[in-house]
Amino acid sequence: MSGLNICITSTGTEMDSQLDPRFGRCEWVIFTSLDCGSFETVRNDGRDSANGAGIQAAQLLIDRGVDML
């Protein structure tokens, strides 16, 4: 993706799914860009970790080059 890359925490896999107020324990993250209408949904694999769920979620965003959460 190019432009301003955005990550949205979500309870589902579609853009009209509810936002998830949790960060590290959200089930899904949706990646999109303001420059295009496309999006990609990725399961947050760290959500069930005993420790470090937030750190794992943050690393996922860093790896994807997210500019805004």
N, C-alpha and C positions, 0 to 999 in steps of 0.2 A: 504494500500500500504506500501511496505517496501522500504528501500534504500533512495535515494535522491528524495524527493517528489517535483514536479514542478507544478506551476500553469501558465496557458497561458490565457491571455484575448483574447476573440474571438468574431467575428461577427456571427458565426454559430456554429453548434453542432458537426462538424467533425474535425479531425486533419488537414485536408487540407483547412479548412476555413481560411479566412483572419484574421490576427491579428487585434485586436482593440487597437488603441493607448491610449484609455482612460482606466483608472483603475476603479474608482468608478462608472462610468456610462456605462461600457461595458455591453452588453446584456448577454453574456455567459462567463463562466470560464471553462477551461478544466484542469482537474487534471490528472497527469500522473506520472510515476516513471521511472527513467532511467534503473531500474532493469528488468522491464517487458514491453511488448508492448501494454498493455491494457491502456485504459483511461476512464475517467468519465466526462461527461459534465453536468454542473449545471447552471441553470438560476440565474443570479444575481438579486435577488429580491429587493435589495436596489437601483437599478439604477434609479427608478422614484421618489425616496424620494426628498422632497423639500430641506432637509438639511441632512447632514451626510452620503451621499452615499459612500464616500471613507472610512469612519469609519466602515460602515456595511460590505463593501467588505473586508476590512482588517480583521474584526472579522471572516468572513467566512474562510479566509485563515488560521488564527490562529486555528480555530476549526478543520480544516482538517489537521493540522500539516505540512503545506507547508514549504519547505526549501528554495525555490527559485521562484521568479516571473519573 
